């Protein structure tokens, strides 16, 4: 049996030397997962798989009896708040110990839909064999897993633990427990994940971020249902869930000039004062948060080539700024540079890099981080 102790790395994933990578990043317009045999049937494929898991997931020890003909592929779809991965591989055993957790922990919950084969998983004194269903694991705890039989394929949603508006001790009850994906909210979630994989690559990045928020909502609702009536959740957990729902609403409506604290309060059936209380311990007030988010989106669009033909004021309007003058002023206050200058410098830097000539404005890479005022005119408590 071949074994590999996989370590933690933040480097860019690399293919096996002399072979094409069997990874596909759907969010970067690479729309089709590479077939397992694209890497080849050899022991080096197992080495590549270990490195890929190390780079993108977490430290874990992997072993297999099929190193000579090991096949694997990994496909990623970036959805903003969550990430979706399709992992297909020959039978493999995995073991994550406390030592692995100490070496590196992304602090994620992993909700896996097993679409092919069977997976035996154990964590926190729970053990299940899952085929065609869902199973939840926690990267912050030791775990063991094994593929039963032949090739296995699973769709894995990587969810930051802090993004799940449920108490950790309640979520822990579900770890390594087989969860149905063919009825109720489980079936809705499973179908949505399959649809995301099929059509998500054709969507713009902001659309994918919006769908990532929907996926998180569906996953949270599904887990809450497994724990009983969501209405029985503690007050603190309900408040956190409401706050996260509002953050996602803001994210999905940044382009609406009418997005104001009053509109948000009305849409969430609460008073304006209640909304400000909810944001009381946040780094920014709700108005400052909206302003910052809009500027960040415009900053990204101006730096990219996809919208290079659009005038600055069109990009400002795209993210909810009704006044080009107000946008330019806010942008300069935040970034220390005008929108037009930022676009010109961003477009010049790649050309100089291709020619091997230091960019005249190389300081662009070291621009000071955006600064935002945390205050606004709304009442605070």
Steps between C-alpha positions, in 0.01 A plus 500: 500500500629844406469766768550875490495747787351811346623829642357850501584737218366826364685474171323485165408145411751348259455206261719193505822575317467425130123456517200723453313598813184304569344798667249743362397829654148562379491848647784596267302394193661154478164343456561126475662279760798313364439128474688284753713342226630844394770470764569138421495172687818499704630540850575867423127561471463407865785739586322775308174426682675525837650834404166630372326409827786659691481823305124549490355322800698408813779282642402132495665159457388314186564139404393270217547147369451626146806721447591325174169592333380786720272748324368830630356836400402812691278782374443825689228763474556819701172632640631774726394416852517126425695285256373198313730215397442177311748233607524168317766241584593135527452334842699683765521514878533831686594570859513842664645515851533773762854549374364573153246745646776685684707520182221667306127554534285702256219489762247374247198279512500264202158392376550219248246354259617151404395461137686180416623207710489477879688691768560384856571796728558527875534809719414590858402143589254489209545269201292463185511344156357744246395422142291755312446710810660791684751497785648783708855516639704762684861577406573602861451143628679171431326276249543183295354417162509213252362435153314171491520303179604677181527858379330765714375845408366769730394863481647682798386839629770674703326726753682732742378390840431856613264544202258235632244672724458200728659432837818288459399253771175432314673461163742252659214254548475459122868425431562173312128424497338389177243760385234434237536681166193358327220662702407839638761772542779247434367434149462875434859561610640208300319608181619858546863387533473295180344797320780729621761265358318478168426870443714695749805523271298705250410761762684818586698512823242715679227256396702212639547688827125546521442130437762420762288693750195300395696175536605603852140583591379164369776312683427684825126436469567134425725457804254688723222267387709197596536648849128561544281808470717796389265726697636348822849634435642720780449877474870565437509247216186648343649850517820376337300327228303820435821702481654261248179499296515881487866491394409266216205720402735798480748298293231407251358853465805726490407614150165640616532878568204463735691270735482696827473404867128583493441279196692214663302535822171498308596193299589311818189605695683691771527856619792718398607522863499121529720481190756738653498304825570184300806669347606647833809282546602489133821673380297733275152641517263365241526810278881489511492127424288560189731778385812290553355198319398712199845659479670162521293364211567809288871481588512141373308576178722796417814290540374214280494485125148362463338844528784709358269640233253636756542860618576559866156646566335185358693284745409738781131469406537122476574495873231740613674839480255748347755782489831465316642791700406344834645168386832656396526686830420190708741287296785746549432527872507121532793413272702820472466499121226591251302229317651605165854484638434161655373361169797639305755364746333160514502468122858622469649259753440177296646657185820597677520156662473329159780719361720436801503872576425625852171688491536873542226477760617180667389651828147399393561163661569674828205738505384562851201290600162667470394713794141543596326699767302282737254775573186621326210722580274224628433456872702240685433332832 
